[in-house]
Structures are given as C-alpha cells and as structure tokens.
C-alpha cells in the first residue's frame, strides 16, 4: 500500500543514492566544468529519463534476469568502467585547448542510454524493486509510483554536481589551474572506474 511513510522512505533512499558520488555525478561535474550548467541540462534530464525506464523494467520483472545470469552485471561493470576511463582520457587537455577540442556534452538520449551500463543505476533499480516496491498495490500504479518518485528526487539531487562543476568553471581562469583540474577530474574518473570494478 502506498502511503506517506513509504514515500518518505523511498525518497530518502533515492536522495542518498542519487546525490552520492558515482558515474553519473562524476560525468556531470566534468560536463559542468567543461561546458557550463546550461549546456549540461540535456545530460541532467537524460539521467532521470533513463532511470524511469530502467526502474520500471526492473519492477516489471527484468531484475530476475540478473539473479539468473549474474555475469551480465559483471559485463556492465566493465563497460561502465571502460567508458569512464575513456572520459578521463578525453578530459586531459580539453579545458585548456578549447580551439582544438571538438567534444560536446552528452545528449539527452545518450545520458538515458548510459544508465543501462551504469552498475550503480542497476543497483538502485534492483534495491527499489526488492525493498520499496508496494506489492499489494495495483502493478501499474506501483510501477508509476516507484519510477516517478525517482524522477522527482533524481533531478535536483544530480543538479548539485553540475552546479558544482559550472561554479568551478567560472572560478578557473588560469591555464595552470585548468590543467590541475583536468588531471584531478581524470583521476577521480579513474578512481570511480576502479571502485566499480572491485565492488
């Protein structure tokens, strides 16, 4: 049964999961620094869009596939880690060489699709389906409740990271500091990739 207690519990869980460091937030920080908040908006909207689909699918039964075939999660972990390493490589030199850099922020659909290789996103979806899903409720209403609550909580939670990145962008004017930030972000993406693999 859906009630205020369940909504508060689910919202709290989503906030902790979406606001804490992970692949999405590392990418949003990098995008905020490199492209600014406004150009990062499609990326930010794409993340909850992908989550809505992902959580809905898991609540409808897709999560059982991971229980039957756990090696699928291992493949997703390595795919996500490889993508983060690629982003880290692309970041180095990108802030201080704007003329040579032809990169762009992620589009909405790209950010949405990334959720399907993001192991943290799958973990969130599986935990929601197993621990917070109102099973006594009508299936469609329960799925809508779980996925729409995610969208409501996700967007403001991840906005903090893009705002943080864009604030750094406004403060960084010196080329040496830009290079330090590039290497720091690339290192953070490397650490995130390692954490994903070892977990």
N, C-alpha and C positions, 0 to 999 in steps of 0.2 A: 504494500500500500504506500502510495506517495504521500508524504506529509512534510511539514516544515523541518522536523528533526532529520529526516533523510536528505532533504535539500541542503541543509547546513553542513551535514557530514560530507556529502558528495562535493559540494562547493569548496569546502576546506581541503579535501583531498586533491581536487583539481588545481587549486591555487598553489599548494605546495609542489605538486608535480610540474606544473607549467612555469612557475616562477623560479625554480631552482635551476642551476646550470645543467646544460645538456646540449645536444647537437643543434637544435633549433635556436636556442638563445645565443650560442657561440656564433652562429651564422648571422643572426640579427644584429649582434654587436658589431661584427665585422662590416656588415652591409651599412649600418648606421654611420660608422666612421668613414667608410669609403664613398657612399652615395648620398648620405643625409637621410633624415626621417621621412620626408615626403616621397622620395623615390623608393624607399623600403616598404611603403604601405602595401603594395600588391603581395609582397613576400609575407607580411604580417597577416593579411587577410587569407592567404592561401593555407597557412598553418591550421587555423581552426576549421577551414573548409575541408581539408584532408582528414582532420580528426573526426569530424561529424560522420563522414563516410566510414572511416575505419572503426570507430566505436559502434556504429550501427551494425556493421557487418559482424563484428565480434559478438555483440549481444544477440544477433540472429543465429549464431552458431558457428561462425568461422573460427572462433578461438579453439574449438575442438581439434582443428587441423594441427595446431601447434602441439597439442597434447599427444596426438597420434604420431606426428612427424617432427620431433624436436630439432632435427638437423636443419629445418627451414629457418629457425631463429638464428642458428649459427651462421648460415649464409647471409642473412640480413645484417647481422653484426659486422661481418667483414666488408660487406658492400657499403654500409654506412661509414665505417672507419676509413675505407679507401677514398670515399667522397670527401670526407673531412680533411684527409691528408692532401688531396688534390686542391681543395680550397686554400689550405695553408700555404701550399706552394705558390698558388696564384696571388696570394696576398702580398708576398715578399716583393718589394719594389713597386707595388701598384699605387701606393698613396703618393709617392714622390715622383712618379713618372706618368702623370695624367695624359700627356700627349701620346705616349706610346701605348697606353693601356686601352684596349678595345672591349674590356669586360663590361658587364651590365648587372644590375640587381636581378634576383630571381623573379620570374613572372609568377602570377597567382597560381596557375596550374602546375608549375614546376615545384613550388613550395608545397602544394597539396600532394603531389605525387611523391615527394621526398618522405612524407610520413610513412609510406609503405615500405621503406627500407630503414626507417628510424627505429631502432630497438626500444628506445625509451617510450616512444609513442605506442608501440605494440604492448609494452608492459602496462602502460596506463589503461589501455583499452581492455586488456585481459583482467586486470585488477578490478576495474569497474564492473565488468560482466560477472565476475565471481563474487565480489564483495558488496556492491552497492545496487545491483540490479533489482528492482522491485518485482519479484516473480509472481506475486499474487495479482498484480495489475494486468490489464489488457496489454498484450505483447506490443502492439504499435505505440500505445501511449507510453509504455515503459521505455521503449527504444527512443522515442522522441524526447522524453524526459532526460535520459542519460546523455544523449548526444547534444541537445540544445543547451543543457546546463554547461557542458564542456565548452561550447562556443561562447557563451556569455562570460565565463570565467577566463578562458584562454586568452582572448584578445587583449584585455587590459593587463594581464599578467606578463605577456611577452612584449607588450609595448614598452615596458620599463627598460628592456635590454636595448631596443632600437633607439630609445631616447638617450640612454647612456652612451651609446656609440656616437650618435649625432652630436651630443654635447662635447665629447672628446674632439670630434671633427672641428667644431667651432673654436676650440681652445688651441689646437695644434696649428702653428704657423711655421715653425722652424723645421727645416728639412731633416736635421739630425734627429729631432724628436719624432718626426714621422717615421723614420727608419726604425727607431727603437720600438715604436708602437706596432709597426708591421711585424717585426720579429717576435714581439710579445704575443700578438694575436695568433701568428702562425704556431708558436709554441703551445698556446692554450688549445688550439685545434688538435695539435699532435697529442697532448695530454688527454683530451676528450676522446680521441680515437683509441688510445691505449686503454683507457678506463672501460670503454665499450667492449673491447676485445677480451679483457681479463675478467669482466663480470659475467 
